[in-house]
Amino acid sequence: MRSERGSITVVAAGVIAITVIATMGVADVGKALVARAHGQRAADAAALAAAQELALPTGRVPAEVAADLAARNGTALTACVCPAGSLEATVTVRADVGRLLLLPGDRTIEVMARAVVDLPGG
């Protein structure tokens, strides 16, 4: 009869390794979701600011207003579709996710938001 002493150690090591890798994956997904939510808030704010500039001009360029607000929220404006004479602004911002545990290198995400101003009587 063969001894099976120590076989539980191999199984336990495998279970621990799988648990660690799964935990790292969950942490990465959580970090990406938090970065996306932050980017979405910044994109929403930038789109609203650009649309407000289109509706109630102060003399600034809507894309500059959106870029300024995106930067103050820790993101970077990558696109702003804000046609003159329109009351609609669509912006895209880039947010840093940072380093993930399972994937090498820094990661970024892009988030888009659209804002339309509905003026009374118009």
C-alpha positions in Angstrom: 0.0 0.0 0.0 1.3 3.4 -1.0 1.4 6.3 1.4 -0.5 9.4 0.4 1.0 11.6 3.0 1.7 15.1 1.7 -0.8 15.0 -1.1 -3.1 17.4 0.6 -0.3 19.9 0.6 -0.2 19.9 -3.2 -4.0 20.4 -3.4 -3.9 23.1 -0.8 -1.1 25.0 -2.7 -3.2 24.8 -5.9 -6.3 26.1 -4.2 -4.4 28.9 -2.6 -2.8 29.9 -5.9 -6.2 29.9 -7.7 -7.7 32.0 -4.8 -4.9 34.5 -5.0 -5.1 34.9 -8.8 -8.9 35.2 -8.6 -8.6 37.9 -5.9 -6.2 39.8 -8.0 -8.6 39.7 -10.9 -11.4 40.9 -8.8 -9.3 43.8 -7.5 -8.3 44.7 -11.1 -12.0 44.7 -12.2 -12.9 46.8 -9.2 -10.1 49.3 -9.9 -11.2 49.6 -13.6 -14.9 50.2 -12.6 -13.9 52.9 -10.1 -11.8 54.6 -12.8 -14.7 54.4 -15.3 -17.1 55.9 -12.8 -14.7 58.7 -12.1 -14.2 59.3 -15.8 -17.9 59.3 -16.4 -18.5 61.9 -13.8 -15.8 64.1 -15.3 -17.1 63.6 -18.8 -20.7 64.5 -17.7 -19.4 67.7 -16.0 -17.3 68.6 -19.0 -20.3 68.0 -21.4 -22.6 70.1 -19.3 -20.1 72.9 -19.1 -19.6 72.9 -22.9 -23.3 72.8 -23.5 -23.9 75.7 -21.1 -21.2 77.7 -22.9 -23.0 77.1 -26.1 -26.4 78.1 -24.7 -25.2 81.1 -22.6 -21.9 82.2 -24.1 -19.4 84.0 -21.9 -16.9 84.5 -24.8 -14.9 81.3 -24.2 -14.6 78.4 -26.6 -16.8 75.5 -25.4 -14.0 72.9 -26.0 -11.7 75.0 -23.8 -14.3 75.1 -21.0 -14.8 71.3 -21.3 -11.0 70.7 -21.3 -10.5 72.9 -18.2 -13.3 71.1 -16.3 -12.0 67.7 -17.4 -8.5 68.6 -16.2 -9.8 69.9 -12.8 -11.4 66.5 -12.4 -8.2 64.6 -13.1 -9.0 63.5 -16.7 -8.0 64.7 -20.1 -10.3 65.9 -22.8 -9.7 63.9 -26.0 -12.7 65.1 -28.1 -15.3 67.8 -28.0 -18.1 68.0 -30.6 -19.6 71.4 -29.8 -20.9 72.9 -33.1 -21.5 76.7 -32.9 -25.2 77.6 -32.9 -26.0 74.2 -31.4 -27.2 73.5 -27.8 -25.6 70.1 -27.7 -22.1 69.0 -26.7 -20.5 65.6 -26.9 -17.2 65.1 -25.1 -14.8 62.2 -24.7 -12.3 62.1 -21.8 -9.5 59.8 -20.9 -9.0 58.6 -17.3 -6.1 56.7 -15.9 -6.8 53.3 -14.4 -3.2 52.9 -13.3 -1.3 49.7 -12.9 -3.3 46.5 -12.6 -2.2 43.4 -10.7 -2.6 40.9 -13.5 -1.8 43.0 -16.6 1.5 44.8 -17.1 1.7 48.5 -17.8 -0.5 51.5 -17.1 -4.1 51.4 -18.4 -6.4 54.2 -19.5 -10.1 54.3 -20.4 -12.1 56.7 -22.5 -15.6 57.8 -21.6 -18.1 59.8 -23.6 -20.9 62.0 -22.4 -23.5 64.1 -24.2 -25.4 67.1 -22.8 -28.2 69.0 -24.4 -29.5 72.3 -23.1 -33.3 72.8 -23.4 -34.0 76.5 -23.2 -37.5 77.6 -22.3 -39.5 78.8 -25.2 -37.0 77.6 -27.8 
